[in-house]
Amino acid sequence: MGLDILTANDRLGEYPPSWYAATAMPLAPFPEAAGEISCDVAVIGGGYTGLSAALHLAQ
């Protein structure tokens, strides 16, 4: 069984059961990046800071 990224860092019993956690489907593995890849900017992370940075760069 692979790593469940949805609950990998959870402490048992810390959070109440949620509908999302009970119904979320596991992600299929992403293919490994191959070859030469280049970009002007790479936003790492999807939190508020990463989303804000990506939005401002896109505008």
C-alpha positions in Angstrom: 0.0 0.0 0.0 1.3 3.4 -0.9 1.5 6.6 1.2 -1.9 8.2 1.9 -0.9 11.8 1.5 -4.3 12.9 2.8 -3.7 11.6 6.3 0.0 10.9 6.4 0.7 13.6 9.0 -2.5 13.3 11.0 -2.4 12.2 14.6 -5.0 9.5 15.3 -8.1 10.8 17.1 -7.0 14.5 16.7 -9.6 15.5 14.2 -13.3 14.5 13.9 -14.2 12.3 10.9 -15.0 14.3 7.8 -17.0 13.6 4.7 -14.1 14.7 2.5 -11.6 12.4 4.1 -14.0 9.5 3.9 -14.9 10.0 0.2 -11.7 11.4 -1.3 -10.1 9.2 -3.9 -6.4 8.5 -3.8 -4.3 10.3 -6.4 -2.7 8.3 -9.2 1.1 8.6 -9.2 2.4 11.4 -11.4 5.0 10.5 -14.0 8.5 11.5 -13.3 9.7 14.6 -15.1 12.1 13.7 -17.9 14.3 15.6 -20.2 15.2 19.3 -19.9 12.6 21.5 -18.3 12.9 25.3 -18.1 10.6 28.1 -16.9 10.8 31.7 -15.9 9.1 31.2 -12.5 8.2 28.1 -10.5 5.6 28.5 -7.7 6.1 25.8 -5.1 3.2 25.3 -2.8 -0.6 25.9 -3.0 -1.2 27.7 0.2 -2.3 31.4 0.3 1.2 32.6 -0.5 1.7 30.3 -3.5 -1.8 30.9 -4.9 -1.4 34.7 -4.5 2.1 34.6 -6.2 0.7 32.5 -9.1 -2.3 34.8 -9.5 -0.2 38.0 -9.5 2.3 36.4 -12.0 -0.5 35.3 -14.3 -1.9 38.8 -14.4 
